[in-house]
Amino acid sequence: MASRVTGMLTDLDERVSGMVSRRARIGRRTGCGTLVIVSLLALLASDAGTSGRARPLERPNTLDVAWSFRTSGRALDVSDQPAAVGDRMLAIPQGGKASIVDTRDGRLLSMVRSSADRFSPVGFSGGVMLAVEEWFGQAAKASLNAYDPATGRKLWHKAANSTPRKGEEDDWLGQPPFLLEPGPVTQLSDGRLVGLVPRTGAIRWSKPTPEASPCDQSNADVNRPPASPLNAAAAEQHIALLRGCPGETADIEVVNTEDGSSMWQRSMGRVRESVGVTSAGGVIGVGLDHDVRLFAASGKEIPRRGADSPSGLWPVGEADGVVYLSEGQPGVPADASSLASHTLHAVREDTGSTIWKRPQGRQAPSSVTSESIITAADVPGAYVGDLRWSPGDARLQGPGASSLRDFAGRQSPTVPWPVAGTYVGSSGDLLIVRSEDKDGTRYTALRPGHRTVDAEKPAALGGAERRDWPNACGLVSDDLLAELGENYVKLPVKSSRKVMGTKLPSPSVCRYATESGSDDDIFAVTVRWVAADEKAADTYATSVIPWGCDPPLGGCVTAEITQPQHGVHLYTYRTGLQQLPVAHATVVSGRYVLGISAGNNKARTKQLIRRLATHLAVGGSDGS
């Protein structure tokens, strides 16, 4: 039993930690059939996309800070688990505890604590926070727990059992539950699909799931488990269950999550190659082979024309009677991460007529809020928090960005985040971004807005004027170069005159080399970002520095950060197979965030970097 539970917990850990980007499965007691939970992303979109708030008259083109919340312990040092995002709350894992934050104002609601070896917030359902506790070792075990977000008090728990035992048929099977508005829905160890009362864990309704054998594999890939004949997608008030394998007839059943009753059933026809289901808002998408049929939650089929590409159309959100569909280039159906490019369609739910369609680029929309359609922008060189250890030119560490589109289909240019970091998810109308700080982790809520911009204040530069970006080759004076000796020559980098797709009046990167041509003498100075003010520059600079440990480099390897004076951070990267240290610096000078990089970590080079950094911290804002 211990080995069986240990295997179950390993599988559980992989699935809980990847809920946003991977499907989670609900197992059967036979080990054959499973129910697949389609991306939590669609659920977030449905939670946020039906608000009746009045929409702005102007298209969104800014992302402003709504609030900022800091936790102790850096996220990547504590665990690799992502925060759980709900429509109104955020659960931030911090090892054996979790902070629950009200995302409307960034206020800490409570702190949940656990003595388990691993504590994993799963999400919010019916007004409670769900989390998984795991204990390792010979007495391996796990449980599903519910907590009161207002107080942090544990309300109930269900022990995990991968096989039913007499008298314990109500134990939890061990896989992530559906997170629904009326309350969680999960599968018990005896195979029943059940709806739970959020605050007590009592069973509100129970529905048996049929015995089902795995689909036959068409190839001899022993490393890949057989496909499941049972797939599922959840929205606010329903669960869509799809049964079928290639070569068989697929059937769909939509279950009311209030009482477990069957809302409607339909035969979808014979499957040739692939089958899948997803849900966004009140719309269900059923994919058979390379086509998708759309249904309202009532069972009414939404008429539409065929897709322009073999991969079909998949719902990503719904707002005020309009369904937003993502059409991708050929790839794995219903797996947006595998598609090369996307087109966004706006379709009327009642008639199926297309209102507009727009090219979306390589990224599918990440959320549909009451005010805008938000997509992670694919910006070359954009910094993301999980890659803060990545070596390279300092210009490759600009902030992340999003693409904002209004409901008329108009898209603003790439909108940078006012902080560096990693996208966590959407809560209501807010984007949540995570970044690392010196003493902890910062979660920042960004609110889409509108600001009048012109050619000199492009949205892609965060409202800064083009002329605010200094010439990188003017930041280091000729007098200082002369003091450094070695006859340094300035080498402007022409390609650096474009940042976030915006052309600058002068290069943002300048390399310096000596006439002797020695690689040891080369260094580069970069204007990484021009922030709204000095405080914003300091916040951004702090979040791009590689704090904490980088386990992939082998154990707890640190960047050896020092701060000789305010606004100056000196540190090292480790690059290549040999993990060679390389000297770097990040400098805040007024609104400017500047970077200095070299090609080695020799004592002479580190001394040079330090001298340049302290010089730029005082005089960098005078560059022109």
C-alpha positions as CSV (number, residue, x, y, z in Angstrom):
1,M,0.0,0.0,0.0
2,A,2.8,2.4,0.8
3,S,4.5,1.9,-2.6
4,R,1.1,2.3,-4.3
5,V,0.4,5.6,-2.4
6,T,4.0,6.8,-3.1
7,G,3.4,6.3,-6.8
8,M,0.1,8.1,-6.5
9,L,1.7,11.0,-4.7
10,T,4.4,11.3,-7.3
11,D,1.8,11.5,-10.0
12,L,-0.2,14.0,-8.0
13,D,2.7,16.3,-7.5
14,E,3.5,16.5,-11.2
15,R,-0.1,17.3,-12.0
16,V,-0.9,19.8,-9.2
17,S,2.3,21.8,-10.0
18,G,1.4,22.0,-13.7
19,M,-2.4,22.6,-13.6
20,V,-2.3,25.7,-15.7
21,S,-0.2,24.2,-18.5
22,R,-1.1,20.5,-18.4
23,R,-4.2,18.4,-18.1
24,A,-4.9,16.7,-14.8
25,R,-6.4,13.2,-14.7
26,I,-9.0,11.6,-12.5
27,G,-8.2,7.8,-12.2
28,R,-10.5,4.8,-12.1
29,R,-10.0,2.0,-9.5
30,T,-9.2,-0.3,-12.4
31,G,-6.4,2.0,-13.5
32,C,-7.7,2.0,-17.0
33,G,-10.2,4.8,-17.5
34,T,-9.5,8.4,-16.6
35,L,-11.2,11.8,-16.7
36,V,-9.0,14.5,-17.9
37,I,-9.4,18.0,-16.5
38,V,-8.8,20.5,-19.3
39,S,-6.6,23.5,-18.6
40,L,-7.5,25.6,-15.5
41,L,-6.9,28.6,-17.9
42,A,-10.2,28.1,-19.5
43,L,-11.9,28.0,-16.1
44,L,-10.2,31.3,-15.1
45,A,-11.4,32.8,-18.3
46,S,-15.0,31.7,-17.7
47,D,-14.9,33.0,-14.1
48,A,-13.8,36.5,-15.2
49,G,-15.5,36.9,-18.6
50,T,-19.2,37.4,-17.7
51,S,-19.2,40.5,-15.6
52,G,-21.8,43.1,-16.4
53,R,-19.5,46.0,-15.8
54,A,-19.6,48.8,-18.3
55,R,-16.7,48.5,-20.8
56,P,-14.3,51.3,-21.4
57,L,-14.9,53.4,-24.5
58,E,-11.2,53.4,-25.4
59,R,-9.1,50.3,-26.1
60,P,-6.7,49.3,-23.3
61,N,-3.0,50.3,-23.9
62,T,-1.5,50.4,-20.4
63,L,-0.9,48.1,-17.5
64,D,-0.9,50.0,-14.2
65,V,0.0,48.6,-10.7
66,A,-3.2,48.0,-8.7
67,W,-1.4,46.6,-5.7
68,S,1.8,44.8,-4.7
69,F,2.1,42.1,-2.1
70,R,5.4,40.7,-0.7
71,T,6.0,37.4,1.0
72,S,8.9,36.1,3.0
73,G,11.0,33.5,1.2
74,R,11.8,33.6,-2.5
75,A,9.4,31.5,-4.6
76,L,12.1,29.5,-6.4
77,D,14.0,28.9,-3.2
78,V,10.9,27.6,-1.3
79,S,9.3,25.4,-3.9
80,D,8.6,25.2,-7.6
81,Q,4.8,25.2,-7.0
82,P,2.9,28.0,-8.7
83,A,0.4,30.2,-6.8
84,A,-3.2,29.2,-7.1
85,V,-5.3,32.0,-8.7
86,G,-9.1,32.5,-8.3
87,D,-11.5,35.1,-9.4
88,R,-11.1,37.0,-6.1
89,M,-8.3,35.3,-4.2
90,L,-4.7,34.2,-4.6
91,A,-3.0,31.4,-2.6
92,I,0.8,31.8,-2.5
93,P,2.7,28.7,-1.4
94,Q,5.6,29.3,1.0
95,G,6.8,25.8,1.9
96,G,4.7,24.6,4.8
97,K,2.3,27.5,4.7
98,A,0.4,29.6,2.2
99,S,-0.7,33.3,2.2
100,I,-4.3,33.9,1.0
101,V,-4.7,37.3,-0.6
102,D,-7.8,39.2,-1.6
103,T,-7.0,40.1,-5.2
104,R,-9.4,43.0,-5.3
105,D,-7.1,45.1,-3.0
106,G,-4.0,43.0,-2.3
107,R,-5.0,42.6,1.4
108,L,-3.8,39.5,3.3
109,L,-6.8,37.5,4.4
110,S,-5.1,34.7,6.4
111,M,-2.1,32.4,6.6
112,V,-2.7,28.7,6.2
113,R,-0.1,26.4,7.9
114,S,0.6,22.7,7.5
115,S,3.0,20.1,9.1
116,A,3.1,18.0,5.9
117,D,6.3,17.4,4.0
118,R,4.7,19.1,1.0
119,F,1.8,21.6,1.0
120,S,0.3,22.4,-2.4
121,P,-2.5,25.0,-2.8
122,V,-4.8,23.7,-5.6
123,G,-7.3,26.6,-6.0
124,F,-10.6,28.0,-4.9
125,S,-14.1,26.5,-5.1
126,G,-17.4,27.5,-3.5
127,G,-15.6,30.1,-1.3
128,V,-13.0,27.7,0.2
129,M,-9.4,27.2,-0.6
130,L,-8.4,23.6,-1.5
131,A,-4.9,22.2,-0.9
132,V,-3.1,18.9,-0.9
133,E,-1.0,17.7,2.0
134,E,1.7,15.0,1.3
135,W,3.8,13.0,3.7
136,F,6.8,11.0,2.3
137,G,8.8,8.0,3.5
138,Q,7.5,4.6,4.5
139,A,4.2,5.9,5.7
140,A,3.5,7.9,2.6
141,K,0.1,9.4,2.5
142,A,-1.8,12.4,1.2
143,S,-5.1,14.2,1.8
144,L,-7.3,16.8,0.2
145,N,-8.1,19.7,2.5
146,A,-10.4,22.7,2.5
147,Y,-9.7,25.9,4.4
148,D,-11.6,29.0,5.3
149,P,-9.8,31.8,3.4
150,A,-10.9,34.4,6.0
151,T,-9.4,32.7,9.0
152,G,-7.0,30.0,7.6
153,R,-8.9,27.3,9.6
154,K,-9.0,23.8,8.2
155,L,-12.6,22.9,7.5
156,W,-12.3,19.3,6.4
157,H,-10.0,16.7,4.8
158,K,-10.3,13.5,2.8
159,A,-7.5,10.9,2.9
160,A,-6.2,9.7,-0.4
161,N,-6.5,6.1,-1.4
162,S,-5.8,4.8,-4.9
163,T,-7.9,1.6,-4.3
164,P,-11.2,1.3,-2.3
165,R,-11.2,-0.3,1.1
166,K,-14.3,-1.5,2.8
167,G,-15.7,1.2,5.0
168,E,-13.5,3.9,3.3
169,E,-15.3,4.1,-0.1
170,D,-15.6,7.9,0.5
171,D,-11.8,8.4,0.5
172,W,-10.4,10.7,-2.1
173,L,-8.9,9.0,-5.2
174,G,-5.9,11.3,-5.1
175,Q,-6.2,13.5,-8.2
176,P,-6.9,17.3,-8.4
177,P,-10.6,18.1,-8.2
178,F,-12.7,20.2,-10.5
179,L,-12.9,23.8,-9.1
180,L,-16.4,24.9,-9.6
181,E,-18.6,27.8,-8.4
182,P,-21.0,25.7,-6.3
183,G,-18.2,23.6,-4.8
184,P,-15.5,21.1,-5.7
185,V,-16.2,18.0,-7.7
186,T,-13.8,15.0,-7.5
187,Q,-13.7,11.3,-7.7
188,L,-13.7,8.9,-4.8
189,S,-11.6,5.8,-4.4
190,D,-14.6,3.6,-5.4
191,G,-14.9,5.4,-8.7
192,R,-17.8,7.7,-8.0
193,L,-17.8,11.3,-9.3
194,V,-19.1,13.4,-6.4
195,G,-20.0,17.0,-5.7
196,L,-18.9,18.2,-2.2
197,V,-20.4,20.8,0.1
198,P,-17.6,23.4,0.2
199,R,-17.5,24.1,4.0
200,T,-18.2,20.6,5.3
201,G,-16.9,18.2,2.6
202,A,-20.2,16.2,2.8
203,I,-21.3,14.6,-0.4
204,R,-24.1,16.6,-2.1
205,W,-24.5,14.2,-5.0
206,S,-22.9,11.1,-6.4
207,K,-22.6,9.8,-9.9
208,P,-21.1,6.5,-10.9
209,T,-18.7,6.5,-13.8
210,P,-18.7,3.6,-16.2
211,E,-15.9,1.0,-16.4
212,A,-13.8,1.8,-19.4
213,S,-10.7,0.3,-21.0
214,P,-7.9,2.5,-22.3
215,C,-7.9,3.3,-26.0
216,D,-5.8,1.0,-28.2
217,Q,-2.4,2.4,-29.2
218,S,-1.7,2.7,-32.9
219,N,2.0,2.5,-32.3
220,A,4.4,0.7,-30.0
221,D,5.4,3.7,-27.9
222,V,5.8,1.9,-24.5
223,N,6.8,5.2,-22.8
224,R,3.5,6.8,-23.4
225,P,0.4,5.6,-21.5
226,P,-2.7,4.6,-23.5
227,A,-5.1,7.4,-24.2
228,S,-8.1,7.7,-22.0
229,P,-11.6,7.0,-23.4
230,L,-13.0,9.5,-20.8
231,N,-12.3,13.2,-21.1
232,A,-13.8,16.1,-19.1
233,A,-14.0,19.9,-19.1
234,A,-15.4,22.1,-16.3
235,A,-17.0,25.5,-16.3
236,E,-18.8,27.5,-13.6
237,Q,-22.0,25.4,-13.5
238,H,-21.4,22.2,-15.5
239,I,-19.0,19.4,-16.3
240,A,-18.8,18.0,-19.8
241,L,-17.9,14.3,-20.0
242,L,-16.8,13.0,-23.4
243,R,-16.4,9.2,-24.0
244,G,-14.7,7.8,-27.1
245,C,-11.6,6.4,-28.7
246,P,-10.3,6.4,-32.3
247,G,-12.3,4.0,-34.3
248,E,-15.3,4.3,-31.9
249,T,-18.4,6.5,-31.6
250,A,-17.9,9.4,-29.2
251,D,-20.7,10.5,-26.8
252,I,-21.0,13.6,-24.6
253,E,-22.9,14.1,-21.4
254,V,-23.2,17.5,-19.6
255,V,-23.7,17.2,-15.9
256,N,-25.2,19.9,-13.6
257,T,-22.7,20.6,-10.8
258,E,-25.5,21.7,-8.4
259,D,-27.1,18.2,-8.2
260,G,-25.1,15.9,-10.5
261,S,-28.1,15.4,-12.8
262,S,-27.6,14.9,-16.5
263,M,-28.4,18.1,-18.4
264,W,-28.2,16.6,-21.9
265,Q,-26.5,13.9,-23.9
266,R,-25.6,13.5,-27.5
267,S,-23.8,11.2,-29.9
268,M,-20.9,13.0,-31.6
269,G,-20.2,10.4,-34.3
270,R,-17.3,8.2,-35.1
271,V,-13.8,9.2,-34.2
272,R,-11.0,8.6,-36.7
273,E,-7.8,10.0,-35.0
274,S,-8.4,12.2,-32.0
275,V,-11.1,13.5,-29.6
276,G,-11.2,16.1,-26.9
277,V,-13.4,18.6,-25.0
278,T,-12.9,22.0,-23.4
279,S,-15.2,24.6,-21.9
280,A,-15.0,28.4,-21.6
281,G,-17.7,30.4,-20.0
282,G,-21.0,28.7,-20.9
283,V,-19.6,27.3,-24.2
284,I,-18.5,23.7,-24.7
285,G,-16.1,22.7,-27.5
286,V,-16.0,19.1,-28.7
287,G,-13.1,18.3,-31.0
288,L,-13.3,15.3,-33.2
289,D,-10.2,14.8,-35.4
290,H,-9.6,18.2,-37.0
291,D,-13.0,19.8,-36.4
292,V,-14.8,21.4,-33.4
293,R,-18.5,21.5,-32.7
294,L,-19.6,24.2,-30.2
295,F,-22.5,23.9,-27.8
296,A,-24.2,26.2,-25.3
297,A,-24.5,24.8,-21.8
298,S,-28.2,24.3,-22.6
299,G,-27.3,21.8,-25.3
300,K,-28.0,24.1,-28.2
301,E,-25.4,23.8,-30.9
302,I,-23.8,27.0,-32.0
303,P,-23.7,27.1,-35.8
304,R,-20.5,28.3,-37.4
305,R,-18.5,28.0,-40.6
306,G,-15.6,25.6,-40.8
307,A,-12.1,26.6,-39.6
308,D,-9.5,27.9,-42.0
309,S,-6.9,25.4,-40.6
310,P,-7.0,21.7,-39.9
311,S,-6.6,22.2,-36.1
312,G,-10.1,23.7,-35.7
313,L,-11.4,26.4,-33.4
314,W,-11.4,26.1,-29.6
315,P,-13.3,28.4,-27.1
316,V,-11.0,30.5,-24.9
317,G,-13.6,32.8,-23.3
318,E,-17.1,34.2,-23.4
319,A,-18.5,37.6,-22.5
320,D,-22.0,39.1,-23.0
321,G,-23.2,36.5,-25.6
322,V,-20.0,36.6,-27.6
323,V,-17.7,33.5,-27.8
324,Y,-13.9,34.0,-28.4
325,L,-12.3,31.2,-30.3
326,S,-8.7,30.5,-30.9
327,E,-7.7,29.0,-34.3
328,G,-4.2,27.5,-34.5
329,Q,-2.0,26.2,-37.1
330,P,-1.7,22.3,-37.4
331,G,-0.6,20.8,-34.2
332,V,-2.1,18.8,-31.3
333,P,-5.8,19.6,-31.1
334,A,-6.9,21.4,-27.9
335,D,-3.3,21.9,-26.9
336,A,-2.6,25.6,-27.5
337,S,1.1,25.2,-26.4
338,S,1.8,23.0,-29.4
339,L,0.4,25.4,-32.0
340,A,2.6,27.6,-34.0
341,S,0.3,30.6,-34.5
342,H,-3.2,31.6,-33.7
343,T,-6.1,33.6,-35.1
344,L,-8.7,35.0,-32.6
345,H,-12.4,34.8,-33.7
346,A,-15.3,36.6,-32.1
347,V,-18.6,34.7,-32.7
348,R,-22.1,35.4,-31.7
349,E,-23.4,32.7,-29.3
350,D,-27.0,32.8,-30.6
351,T,-26.3,32.7,-34.4
352,G,-22.8,31.5,-34.7
353,S,-22.0,34.4,-37.0
354,T,-18.4,35.8,-37.0
355,I,-18.2,39.4,-35.8
356,W,-14.5,39.7,-36.5
357,K,-11.3,37.7,-36.6
358,R,-7.8,38.9,-36.0
359,P,-4.3,37.3,-36.2
360,Q,-3.0,36.6,-32.7
361,G,0.6,35.5,-33.2
362,R,2.2,32.5,-31.5
363,Q,0.4,32.9,-28.2
364,A,-3.2,32.0,-27.5
365,P,-5.2,34.4,-25.3
366,S,-4.5,33.9,-21.6
367,S,-7.7,35.4,-20.3
368,V,-10.9,37.1,-21.3
369,T,-11.9,39.7,-18.6
370,S,-15.0,41.9,-18.5
371,E,-13.0,44.7,-20.2
372,S,-10.3,43.1,-22.5
373,I,-8.8,40.1,-24.1
374,I,-5.3,39.5,-22.7
375,T,-2.5,37.5,-24.3
376,A,1.1,37.0,-23.2
377,A,3.2,38.9,-25.7
378,D,6.0,37.0,-27.4
379,V,8.7,39.6,-27.1
380,P,12.2,38.6,-28.2
381,G,14.6,39.1,-25.2
382,A,11.8,39.8,-22.7
383,Y,12.9,38.9,-19.1
384,V,10.8,36.4,-17.2
385,G,11.4,35.7,-13.6
386,D,12.0,32.0,-14.0
387,L,14.9,32.7,-16.3
388,R,16.6,35.3,-14.2
389,W,19.7,33.1,-14.1
390,S,20.0,33.0,-17.9
391,P,23.3,34.5,-19.0
392,G,23.7,36.8,-21.9
393,D,23.7,40.4,-23.0
394,A,22.0,42.7,-20.5
395,R,19.7,43.9,-23.3
396,L,18.0,40.5,-23.1
397,Q,16.5,41.4,-19.8
398,G,13.7,43.8,-20.6
399,P,10.3,43.4,-18.8
400,G,7.7,40.9,-19.8
401,A,4.7,42.2,-21.7
402,S,1.1,41.5,-22.7
403,S,-1.0,42.1,-25.7
404,L,-4.3,43.8,-25.0
405,R,-7.3,43.8,-27.2
406,D,-10.8,45.3,-26.8
407,F,-14.1,43.6,-27.6
408,A,-14.2,45.4,-31.0
409,G,-11.1,43.4,-32.0
410,R,-8.7,46.4,-31.8
411,Q,-5.3,45.6,-30.5
412,S,-2.9,47.9,-28.8
413,P,0.9,47.5,-29.4
414,T,2.8,45.3,-27.0
415,V,2.3,46.7,-23.4
416,P,5.2,46.1,-21.1
417,W,4.7,45.2,-17.4
418,P,5.9,47.9,-15.0
419,V,7.8,45.1,-13.1
420,A,9.9,42.3,-14.3
421,G,8.6,38.8,-13.5
422,T,6.6,35.8,-14.5
423,Y,2.9,35.7,-15.4
424,V,1.0,33.9,-12.7
425,G,-2.6,34.2,-13.9
426,S,-5.7,36.5,-14.1
427,S,-8.0,37.3,-11.3
428,G,-11.1,39.3,-12.3
429,D,-9.8,42.1,-14.4
430,L,-6.3,41.9,-13.0
431,L,-3.1,40.2,-14.2
432,I,-0.9,38.8,-11.5
433,V,2.9,38.8,-12.0
434,R,5.5,37.2,-9.7
435,S,9.0,38.5,-9.3
436,E,11.9,37.8,-6.9
437,D,13.1,40.4,-4.3
438,K,16.2,40.4,-2.1
439,D,14.3,39.2,0.9
440,G,11.2,37.6,-0.6
441,T,8.8,37.3,-3.5
442,R,6.7,40.1,-4.9
443,Y,3.2,39.6,-6.4
444,T,2.0,42.5,-8.4
445,A,-1.5,43.0,-9.7
446,L,-1.7,44.9,-13.0
447,R,-4.9,46.6,-14.2
448,P,-5.4,47.3,-17.9
449,G,-6.2,50.9,-18.6
450,H,-6.1,53.6,-21.3
451,R,-3.7,56.4,-21.7
452,T,-3.5,58.9,-24.5
453,V,-0.2,58.2,-26.3
454,D,1.5,59.6,-29.4
455,A,4.5,58.8,-31.6
456,E,6.9,60.1,-28.9
457,K,5.2,58.2,-26.0
458,P,4.6,54.8,-27.5
459,A,2.7,52.3,-25.3
460,A,5.4,49.7,-25.9
461,L,7.8,51.9,-23.9
462,G,5.4,52.2,-20.9
463,G,4.6,55.8,-21.7
464,A,8.2,57.0,-21.7
465,E,9.2,59.3,-24.5
466,R,11.7,58.0,-27.1
467,R,14.0,60.8,-26.3
468,D,14.0,59.7,-22.7
469,W,16.1,56.7,-23.7
470,P,19.8,57.9,-23.6
471,N,22.5,56.9,-26.0
472,A,24.3,54.0,-24.3
473,C,27.6,55.2,-25.7
474,G,27.2,58.5,-24.0
475,L,26.9,57.1,-20.5
476,V,30.6,56.4,-20.1
477,S,32.6,59.6,-20.5
478,D,35.7,59.9,-22.5
479,D,37.6,61.0,-19.4
480,L,36.6,57.8,-17.6
481,L,37.6,55.7,-20.6
482,A,41.0,57.5,-20.6
483,E,41.4,56.7,-16.9
484,L,40.7,53.1,-17.6
485,G,43.6,53.0,-20.0
486,E,44.0,50.3,-22.7
487,N,42.7,52.7,-25.4
488,Y,39.1,51.7,-25.3
489,V,37.0,52.1,-28.5
490,K,33.2,52.6,-28.4
491,L,31.2,50.2,-30.6
492,P,27.5,51.1,-30.8
493,V,25.2,48.1,-31.4
494,K,22.9,49.2,-34.2
495,S,20.3,46.5,-33.6
496,S,19.7,47.8,-30.1
497,R,17.9,50.8,-31.4
498,K,14.7,48.8,-31.4
499,V,13.2,48.0,-28.0
500,M,9.8,46.2,-27.7
501,G,9.3,46.9,-31.4
502,T,9.9,50.6,-31.0
503,K,12.7,52.4,-32.8
504,L,14.8,54.6,-30.5
505,P,16.8,57.7,-31.5
506,S,20.1,56.1,-30.4
507,P,21.5,52.7,-29.5
508,S,20.6,51.2,-26.1
509,V,23.7,49.0,-26.1
510,C,27.3,50.0,-26.5
511,R,30.2,47.7,-26.4
512,Y,33.7,48.7,-25.5
513,A,36.8,46.9,-26.8
514,T,40.5,47.7,-26.6
515,E,42.8,48.3,-29.7
516,S,44.8,45.3,-28.6
517,G,41.7,43.2,-29.3
518,S,41.9,41.1,-26.1
519,D,38.6,39.4,-25.2
520,D,39.4,39.9,-21.5
521,D,39.0,43.7,-21.9
522,I,35.6,43.8,-23.6
523,F,32.6,45.0,-21.7
524,A,29.1,46.3,-22.6
525,V,26.8,49.0,-21.1
526,T,23.1,48.7,-21.7
527,V,20.0,50.8,-21.0
528,R,17.8,48.0,-19.9
529,W,14.7,50.1,-19.2
530,V,13.5,53.7,-18.6
531,A,10.9,53.5,-15.9
532,A,8.1,55.9,-14.9
533,D,10.0,57.2,-11.9
534,E,13.0,56.3,-9.7
535,K,10.9,54.1,-7.4
536,A,9.6,52.1,-10.3
537,A,13.2,51.8,-11.7
538,D,14.4,50.5,-8.4
539,T,11.5,47.9,-8.2
540,Y,12.2,46.7,-11.7
541,A,16.0,46.5,-11.2
542,T,15.6,44.5,-8.0
543,S,13.4,42.0,-9.7
544,V,15.8,41.2,-12.5
545,I,18.7,40.4,-10.2
546,P,19.3,36.6,-9.8
547,W,18.6,36.3,-6.1
548,G,18.6,33.0,-4.2
549,C,19.6,29.6,-5.5
550,D,19.7,28.0,-8.9
551,P,19.5,24.3,-8.4
552,P,19.9,23.3,-12.1
553,L,23.4,24.6,-11.8
554,G,24.1,21.9,-9.1
555,G,22.8,22.5,-5.6
556,C,22.4,25.9,-4.2
557,V,24.5,28.0,-6.5
558,T,24.2,31.7,-5.8
559,A,25.1,34.7,-7.8
560,E,27.3,36.2,-5.1
561,I,25.5,39.5,-5.0
562,T,27.1,42.6,-3.4
563,Q,25.8,46.1,-3.1
564,P,28.6,48.6,-2.6
565,Q,26.2,51.6,-2.7
566,H,22.5,52.3,-3.1
567,G,21.3,51.5,-6.6
568,V,24.3,49.3,-7.5
569,H,24.2,45.5,-7.5
570,L,27.3,43.5,-8.6
571,Y,26.9,39.7,-9.2
572,T,28.0,36.8,-11.3
573,Y,26.3,34.4,-13.8
574,R,27.6,31.0,-14.4
575,T,27.6,30.0,-18.1
576,G,28.3,27.1,-20.4
577,L,28.9,23.4,-19.6
578,Q,31.8,24.4,-17.3
579,Q,29.5,26.9,-15.4
580,L,32.1,29.6,-15.7
581,P,31.4,32.8,-13.6
582,V,30.9,36.0,-15.5
583,A,30.8,39.5,-13.9
584,H,27.6,41.6,-14.3
585,A,26.1,44.7,-12.7
586,T,22.7,46.2,-12.5
587,V,22.5,50.0,-11.8
588,V,19.7,52.3,-11.0
589,S,20.3,55.9,-11.9
590,G,17.2,58.0,-11.6
591,R,14.6,56.6,-14.0
592,Y,17.3,54.5,-15.8
593,V,17.9,50.8,-15.2
594,L,21.4,50.2,-16.6
595,G,23.3,47.0,-17.1
596,I,27.1,46.2,-17.4
597,S,28.4,42.9,-18.6
598,A,31.8,41.4,-19.2
599,G,33.1,38.1,-20.5
600,N,34.8,36.7,-17.4
601,N,35.0,37.0,-13.7
602,K,38.7,37.8,-13.2
603,A,39.7,40.1,-10.3
604,R,40.7,42.9,-12.8
605,T,37.3,42.6,-14.6
606,K,35.3,42.7,-11.4
607,Q,37.2,45.8,-10.4
608,L,36.4,47.4,-13.8
609,I,32.7,46.5,-13.5
610,R,32.5,47.9,-10.0
611,R,34.1,51.2,-11.0
612,L,31.8,51.6,-14.0
613,A,28.7,50.7,-11.9
614,T,29.5,53.3,-9.2
615,H,30.2,55.9,-11.9
616,L,26.9,55.2,-13.7
617,A,24.9,55.3,-10.5
618,V,25.9,58.9,-10.0
619,G,26.2,60.2,-13.5
620,G,24.3,57.8,-15.7
621,S,21.2,60.0,-15.9
622,D,23.3,62.6,-17.7
623,G,23.9,60.4,-20.8
624,S,22.7,61.8,-24.1
